[in-house]
Amino acid sequence: MASSIITNNFPATQQEIYETTFKTRFRDKSILPRITNRNYEGKFRKKGTTINVPILPIIETHKTRVGEKVKYQEPKSASEKFTINRERYFAFKLEDEDKLFSALDLESPLITEANRQMAEDVEGEFLADIIYKCHPANTGAAAGIRSGSYNLGTSAAPVRLWKNETAQGTNAGQLAVDYIVAAINALNEMPGGLDTKPFVVIPTAVANILQTSELKRADWMGDAQSAVRKSVQFLGELNNATIIVNNQLPMWAKSGDTPAQFAIFFGDSSAVAFADEARVKSKMESVEEWGDFHRSKMIYDWFVTYPERIGAGFVTVA
């Protein structure tokens, strides 16, 4: 006996309905405007342009007494040169058929998403580079240009962070609060350290320790709202520094018994000049293919004008 086969006699009743807008990605908010300045933006004419910045000479002072001749100094100015050399682009093709028969607006969302991706990639590139360009006295196991007494960790020997003394016990490492205070104090030992508003950029894993430590008391963060109730991106202030949370900081994944390692970046906005100097955009058609070709190139760079005003550390999380 032949078995019967059940089929859908009315396939048109099984319809797929497409939404008319794209599902978009969540992205981290940019922190570049808060941790850099734009002092040289607009002064570069093209990629490869160099700006020569004269440095104000130091005028010496001398002790004297009656009868001594006056010594005259001849001020001489050195200079620093900054060359804009970084480029990044995106490029994509939109087929005519896709544009004609799509229920979606394709061009605008794709360009918007590409620009957001560009900004995120540039920020990640910046943070991966800048942590290695700080003054030697603002990093390492003996940070502090005057005291050399702050252990901020190295890539080979990161500092293990704990949320409180009870959790740490007799284990090696530092309390997360103490570590951040030490980083800012290393910065304070530098010239200008007591005049500017510093920041500390930490990853979410370190923010978690701060939020669950004694700092969950609002008054310890200099605020009317406790750390556990605040946005994770902005935790408040500690040792006069703004605490910023960012997931673009470099990190090295756990491997075997070696725990995950995280970079910490701190300083003030006077230290690094960022230049988003030019955007070259074009939309083209091909004589051989049906469709539009979109591309955009960004010319940008950053310059550490005051390396003594930034620092970095390396930590693991207990």
C-alpha positions, 0 to 999 in steps of 0.5 A: 500500500502506497503511503500518502504524502502530505503537502501544502496545497496553498504555499502562498499562505506560508509567508515570510514578512520582512521588517523594513529597518535593519537590526543595528549593533550596539557600540561602545561610546567614544571616549577620545573627546574626553581624553585628547585635545584637538590643538593641531586639527585643521593645520595639516594639508594632506597625509605626510604634512609635518607641523614643526612646534617650537618649544619655549626655552627655559630661562635660568635663574642665578643666586647673586650678591653685591659686586658680582657681574650679571650673566646673560643667557642666550635663549635657544628654542628646540622644536618637535615635529609631528607628521600625520601618517595614518589612513583607514578606509571602507569600501563596498558595492551595492548591486542595482538589483538589491537597491531596486527590489529591497524593502529596505533603505540600503545606502544610508544605513550601510554608510552610517554603520561603516562610519561607526565601525571606522570610529570604533576601530580608530579608538581601538587602534589609539588605545593599543598604541598610546599605552606604550608612549607614556613617560617611563616614570609613569609606568612599570613597577617603580613609577613616580619620577620623584619617589619611584614607589608606585607599582603599576605592573608590567606586561611580564608582571601585572599587578593582581587587583582585589576589591577589599582586604578581606578578599585579599588576605595574605595574597600578593597584589593591591586593592583596586582603590589603592592601585588607582590612587597610586597611578594618579599620584605617580602623575601628580609627581610630574610637573603640572600634576597638581594643576589639571583634571586627570582621568583613569580609563579602566576595563569593565572587569576592574570597574566591577571590583570598584563597584563592589568594593567599599566605594559603593558608598556614595560619599567615598566617590565624592558624589550623592549617588553610589557607584553601584547605581551609576552608569558603568561608563562613568563611575565618578571621581577618585583622588580627583580623577575622573574614572572612565570605563571602556572596553576598547582597552587592550587585554590579553585572554586567559591562557592555562593558569595565566589569568587574563591581563588588562591595560589601564590608561591614565593622564589628562587631555593636555598630553595627546593631540588627536587630528581627524584631519580629512575624509575623502568620500566618493560614490562611483559607477562602473561601465562594466558592472551594474551598481554603485561603488561607495568608499570613504578614507579617513586621514588621521593621527595622534601626537603625544606632546607631553608624555609626562602627562600620561601613564599606563599599567598592567593588571589582573583581576582577582 
